[in-house]
Amino acid sequence: MGSFSTPLSGLMAAQDQLQSVSNNLANIDTDGYKDQTLTFSDIFANTGATNGAGDPIQTGSGVAVSSTDSNFTEGNLNATGTLSNMAISGNGFFVTQSASGLPDYTRAGDFTVNSAGQLTTPNGELVMGYPATAGVVNTSGTLQTLQIGSGVTMAAHVSTMVGFTANLDSDTATLGTTTSSPVSVYDSLGSAHTVSVAYTKTAANTWTYTVSVPSADLTGATGTTWVVGSGQLNFNTDGSLNSVGAVGGTIAAPGVPVPISIGGPGSAAVVGPPAIPAVPATSLADGAASPLTLTGPFGKAGNFTITQTATASATSAETTDGFASGTLGSNYSILPNGTIEGTFSNGQTLALGQVALASFANVQGLASIGNNNYQPTTASGSAVVGLAGTGGRGTIVGGSVEQSNVNIASEFAKLIVAQQAYSANAKSITTFNQISQATLAMIQ
């Protein structure tokens, strides 16, 4: 009967090989799937018998599967155009949370966003990462689910500065005036206020400027526009800015900001060409915190550049740091380090969180549990979780998925070998059966 067990083990090994190849071919379109290969080892009877030279006398007893090896080389990265999809370029695994609350690990990044705005796998597991508060990611905190769906809001940011990059025409006649392009600044409620600057030449290389906002924005203001700041600009003979200061007051060197106060306490009248009338106290009409104090518009040397040359007066750039509140729509992007940046309705971008990646000391020790997921074992070691691009972990490619790394040509070759092995072992069993039949016939 031992004669039958040897080829029978070969049949079972060939069957296991066929099963492995069939599974690989079945998953040729499974995102993140890793090709598997069986490794076989021989079986020898240990009888303890030796020959005259002391060499062991053993007879082979068949074959057995010794291991299943997964090929963790990177598959092709396929650009899907789906914003929530991700692929890992290099080593590492995404961390997900199953319904039981335990972590799983996967290479398949065909993620979607559920009705709660959470990033999930197709089978409903939650993708884990580091949360962000007000756009700042806390990478030292515990892993949490990532919220990227619509409905996330961004608070308004109060403007603290305004600046203009401009040229004033040196050929302008004395008391000639030019006006800048308007720029919007934002108060504590996120309401926009349009700021514009008018420049008046008072003498060679000397100009005054007045900063105005619409009168409707202020309580206590009259007319169409309301002056909220003023100053004087002195230029060098080469057209560069020499100094900035208050009209009729002390002139400061460039770099000393002249503040603008929107909805402020008011100011006294300034005598001189041109005369600037007294400004009574006002407040912001929308109920925002008053005053809205801004640094600028020419106080930061090197940041805001104003010149006086014999070319047409023009404003080439305006700068401010505030913005209105906004809500997250469906537009976001994934950076190589896993940071998810959302684009809000106010045109601002903000970090929503950062996807975490896990690495293992021995990836061959991971146990496949289905649904493209793996679990660590004693052989693999515990997961080491961190950021993409660090600790030997790969980077993340947004809008793409990693395809299966199954090679159909190699699998067909293994299929032929397994088929031939099965046929050969089946032939051995047939031969042993014929010998057995002949032996029984001799007894009869």
PyMOL commands that set and color helices and strands:
alter all, ss='L'
color gray80, all
select helices_A, chain A and resi 2-26+215-217+363-365+408-443
alter helices_A, ss='H'
color red, helices_A
select strands_A, chain A and resi 36-44+60-70+77-79+86-89+93-97+103-106+112-113+119-120+126-133+136-137+144-145+153-154+162-169+177-179+183-186+192-203+206-214+218-219+225-235+241-245+251-252+260-262+283-284+292-294+306-309+314-320+326-334+339-344+349-359+367-370+373-375+384-387+395-398+400-402
alter strands_A, ss='S'
color yellow, strands_A
deselect
rebuild
show_as cartoon
